[in-house]
Amino acid sequence: MLSRLADNLYWMSRYMERAENTARMLDVQHQSGMLPGGNAQVLGQWTAVLRRSDLESAYFQRYSEITSRSVLTFLVADEGNPFSLVSCISAVRENAKAVRVVLAPELWESINSTWMEFRTRVVRSDWQRDPSKLFEWIKLQSHLFRGAMIGTMLRDEAYYFSRIGTFVERADNTARLLDVKYVALEATPTPSSGSADYYFWVSVLRSVSAFEIYRKVYRDAITPMRIAGLLIQHAQMPRSLLACMNELVANIEKVATSTDSEALRQAGKMRADIAYTSLADYREEQVHLFLQRFLVEINSLASTVSNEFLLPINV
């Protein structure tokens, strides 16, 4: 497959997954911001969202202080921010437009209608009254995109590169979402109340559609370390890091031209590290360090995939 075509498919899927996961992260913060705990704690968590996404300096180039409203605007509707929802969905459409020849009409229509309706919603600005409704809609559109892709694409290299893009982005964002709480503690060291912590972790589970899964697996109290275990090492949890790495290894194997593929070696090593790390022996601060290391490694893997199969990485 031509590198340009593969690159467009990879980034089409990656930007759609990024939009969905950004919506999930913002929904967690928006909901936790309504919990008791004080304004300093809320602003500390918004700071953590920016810091964990490496957007803190870009934000302060546009805004003088952190407020819930301005961070939401920056991450939802700011076209100057390449990581905002509006930028991600525009990038999905641009990449899809370049490869319409290999996309089924249903998939293209799903992408195009999402782009048109989202821009209408942003222009009206009524999403600010209840941002959660917008975030739920983004998640639904991402599900429709993924369902149309899985249901219509031939299982060839085009499909495999699309899936690689999806799971690179999903792994990155699951780690970032799980790590927000630990980064928030660095931004605002004041401990939060037990009830606020409980509802924050519940919102994290709900944001990755894992609340019911957690109850089935543990049938007990919600604790940060069990959540970490579920979202890091549980292979049957669709958004866990291990599930993402299993998918990445399987799809990279399909496109690798030889067994000495560096991308395949990196992905296999990362999968083994996750599978055989004993999280039961970790303290919470060690989970933070584990997630930081994983984020470095997944970005290194993304660069390797681009250098080996696609075009130079462009974030």
Secondary structure, DSSP 8 states (H G I E B T S, - for coil): --HHHHHHHHHHHHHHHHHHHHHHHHHHHHHHTTSSS-HHHHHHHHHHHHHHTT-HHHHHTT-SS--HHHHHHHHHT-TTSTTSHHHHHHHHHHHHHHTGGGS-HHHHHHHHHHHHHHHHHHHH-GGGG-HHHHHHHHHHHHHHHHHHHHHHS-SSHHHHHHHHHHHHHHHHHHHHHHHHHHHHHHH--S---HHHHHHHHHHHHHHTT-HHHHHHHH-S---HHHHHHHHHH-TTSTTSHHHHHHHHHHHHHHH-SSTT-HHHHHHHHHHHHHHH--GGG--HHHHHHHHHHHHHHHHHHHHHHHHHHSS----
